[in-house]
Amino acid sequence: MRPAGVLLVVCGLILAATGDPSRDFCSQILNSGVKPGFPKTIKTNDPDVLRAARHSAESFNNCSNDAFLFRESHVSRALVQIVKGLKFMLDLDISRTTCKKTRHSSLDDCSFQTNRTLKQTLSCYSEVWVIPWLQSFKVPVLRCH
């Protein structure tokens, strides 16, 4: 046990000495046998994977000239790699929603298109770099077809 006031740094996150590192995502990854620099498969329904998938969809929306917003519809594969932060490598589908870009809707409130002429799903590979202690998300790689 560390004396009060001593901090523990794990994966760049500062945790109070009395805090439970098992609740911290980085600690969970480090305790799971993942070696820094080596990609590790992670569950596709993991909340951090879903957040990374959302950032991928938002990045696509920022680059696309489509009139409608796209939202992540399925993550088929997810890897995480400990680098300066966490790098998520995702195979995912994004689908066109009923929300128009001009309304700046929250993607949570957007339903997928059901109109056959407007319905569209793209298969994507995305890399999302997360630096939790800076609350930073970057999507340096996003390829969709």
C-alpha positions as CSV (number, residue, x, y, z in Angstrom):
1,M,0.0,0.0,0.0
2,R,1.3,3.5,-0.9
3,P,1.3,6.3,1.6
4,A,-1.6,8.8,1.2
5,G,-0.9,11.5,-1.4
6,V,1.3,9.2,-3.6
7,L,0.1,9.0,-7.2
8,L,0.4,6.1,-9.5
9,V,1.0,6.7,-13.2
10,V,-0.4,3.9,-15.5
11,C,-0.5,4.3,-19.2
12,G,-0.2,8.1,-18.8
13,L,-3.2,8.4,-16.5
14,I,-2.7,9.7,-13.0
15,L,-4.7,7.7,-10.5
16,A,-5.1,8.5,-6.8
17,A,-3.2,6.1,-4.5
18,T,-6.5,5.0,-3.1
19,G,-8.2,4.7,-6.5
20,D,-9.0,1.3,-8.0
21,P,-6.9,0.9,-11.2
22,S,-9.1,-2.0,-12.3
23,R,-11.7,0.6,-13.2
24,D,-9.2,2.4,-15.4
25,F,-9.3,1.1,-19.0
26,C,-5.5,1.4,-19.5
27,S,-4.9,-0.6,-16.3
28,Q,-7.3,-3.3,-17.6
29,I,-5.4,-3.6,-20.8
30,L,-2.0,-3.7,-19.0
31,N,-3.3,-6.3,-16.6
32,S,-4.7,-8.4,-19.5
33,G,-1.3,-9.4,-20.7
34,V,-1.1,-6.9,-23.6
35,K,2.5,-5.8,-24.2
36,P,3.1,-2.2,-25.1
37,G,3.4,-1.9,-28.9
38,F,1.7,-5.2,-29.7
39,P,-1.9,-5.1,-31.0
40,K,-4.4,-7.1,-29.0
41,T,-7.9,-8.2,-30.0
42,I,-10.6,-6.5,-28.0
43,K,-14.4,-7.1,-27.8
44,T,-16.3,-5.2,-30.5
45,N,-19.0,-4.2,-27.9
46,D,-16.4,-2.7,-25.5
47,P,-17.5,0.9,-24.6
48,D,-14.1,2.3,-25.6
49,V,-14.4,0.5,-29.0
50,L,-17.8,2.0,-29.5
51,R,-16.6,5.5,-28.7
52,A,-13.7,5.0,-31.2
53,A,-16.2,3.9,-33.8
54,R,-18.3,7.0,-33.2
55,H,-15.3,9.2,-33.7
56,S,-14.7,7.4,-37.0
57,A,-18.2,8.1,-38.1
58,E,-17.9,11.8,-37.1
59,S,-14.6,12.0,-38.9
60,F,-16.3,10.6,-42.1
61,N,-19.2,13.1,-41.7
62,N,-16.7,16.0,-41.5
63,C,-15.0,14.9,-44.7
64,S,-18.0,13.8,-46.7
65,N,-20.2,16.1,-48.9
66,D,-23.2,13.8,-48.3
67,A,-26.4,15.7,-47.3
68,F,-27.1,13.1,-44.6
69,L,-25.0,12.1,-41.5
70,F,-23.6,8.6,-41.2
71,R,-23.4,6.6,-38.0
72,E,-21.6,3.5,-37.0
73,S,-23.8,0.5,-37.6
74,H,-21.5,-2.5,-36.9
75,V,-18.0,-3.2,-35.6
76,S,-16.8,-6.5,-37.0
77,R,-13.2,-6.4,-35.6
78,A,-11.3,-4.4,-33.1
79,L,-7.7,-4.3,-32.0
80,V,-6.1,-2.0,-29.4
81,Q,-2.4,-1.1,-29.2
82,I,-0.7,0.7,-26.4
83,V,1.4,3.5,-27.9
84,K,1.5,7.1,-26.6
85,G,-2.0,6.5,-25.6
86,L,-4.2,3.8,-27.2
87,K,-4.6,3.1,-30.8
88,F,-7.8,1.4,-31.9
89,M,-7.8,-0.4,-35.2
90,L,-11.4,-1.1,-36.4
91,D,-13.2,-2.8,-39.2
92,L,-16.7,-1.3,-39.1
93,D,-19.7,-0.4,-41.2
94,I,-21.2,3.1,-41.2
95,S,-24.7,3.7,-42.5
96,R,-26.6,6.7,-43.7
97,T,-29.1,8.1,-41.3
98,T,-32.2,10.2,-41.7
99,C,-30.5,13.2,-40.1
100,K,-29.4,16.0,-42.4
101,K,-26.0,17.6,-41.8
102,T,-27.5,21.1,-41.8
103,R,-29.4,20.4,-38.5
104,H,-26.3,19.3,-36.6
105,S,-28.2,16.5,-34.9
106,S,-26.7,14.3,-32.2
107,L,-25.9,11.0,-33.9
108,D,-27.6,9.2,-30.9
109,D,-30.9,10.7,-32.2
110,C,-30.4,9.7,-35.8
111,S,-32.2,6.6,-37.2
112,F,-30.8,4.7,-40.1
113,Q,-32.4,5.3,-43.5
114,T,-35.1,2.9,-44.5
115,N,-35.8,4.5,-47.9
116,R,-34.4,2.1,-50.4
117,T,-33.0,4.8,-52.7
118,L,-31.3,6.7,-49.8
119,K,-30.1,3.6,-47.8
120,Q,-26.3,3.2,-47.9
121,T,-23.7,1.3,-45.9
122,L,-20.0,1.7,-46.3
123,S,-17.3,-0.8,-45.0
124,C,-14.5,1.0,-43.4
125,Y,-11.1,0.5,-41.8
126,S,-10.3,3.1,-39.2
127,E,-7.4,3.8,-36.8
128,V,-8.4,6.0,-33.8
129,W,-5.7,7.3,-31.5
130,V,-6.9,8.1,-28.0
131,I,-4.8,10.1,-25.5
132,P,-7.1,9.8,-22.4
133,W,-5.1,12.1,-20.2
134,L,-5.4,14.9,-22.8
135,Q,-9.0,13.9,-23.6
136,S,-7.9,13.7,-27.2
137,F,-9.2,11.6,-30.1
138,K,-7.6,11.6,-33.6
139,V,-8.6,9.6,-36.6
140,P,-5.4,9.5,-38.8
141,V,-6.6,6.6,-40.9
142,L,-10.2,6.2,-42.3
143,R,-10.8,4.2,-45.5
144,C,-14.3,3.5,-46.6
145,H,-15.8,1.9,-49.7
